[in-house]
């Protein structure tokens, strides 16, 4: 099995190469703006990683406070964000369940591909851990704001299907226990070559998917992304 904690602790460069290939059609920003326009918004981001979403938001938002539990990932995020020339962001290491912010500072609190890890990392208590993170996201939002989550709905798939029963339970929990609305979009990967596609997918998704890519000789890999949102 892929050790995501090890990746986030020590392999930021390669992770950033992978996620830079996703959503080559630009569907994420369009979908988020339909839920809650980001122009002029104050944004709090959880699980920011190497700043992929942060960089998307930087040209639109008034301010962005971006957090991740891994200082290693944030070090690369800082380099990438400085290169944009945008001055409206701040990064800090923090746990999703304990954000170092006062209440009511954001119009949008967003977590991309972050809370879903609770299912694997806290298998016996993930519902409690998710509830803590969601409570923090709601706490930092102003009335009229929105809490938004993005999570995978299937790599290598053209229609959505949770990659595991555990993630399916997590998604149902968001909708039935926490009242989230849900939709999905395609966020396909486009790689420069078959070799690059196999290498980067093997690193993050494992040998089976990499072997399928090499066998099919594809450079565009379908990806379905679920989006869950809750007005505050």
Secondary structure by P-SEA (a helix, b strand, c coil): cccaaaaaaccaaaaaaaaaaccccaaaaaaaaaaccccccbbbbcccccaaaaaaacccccccbbbbccaaaaaaaaaaaaaaccccbbbbbbcccccccccccccbbbbccccccccccccccaaaaaaaaaaaaaaacccccbbbbbbbccccccbbbbccaaaaaaaaaacccccccbbbbbbbbbbccaaaaaaaaaacccaaaaaaaaaacccbbbbbbbbbbbcc
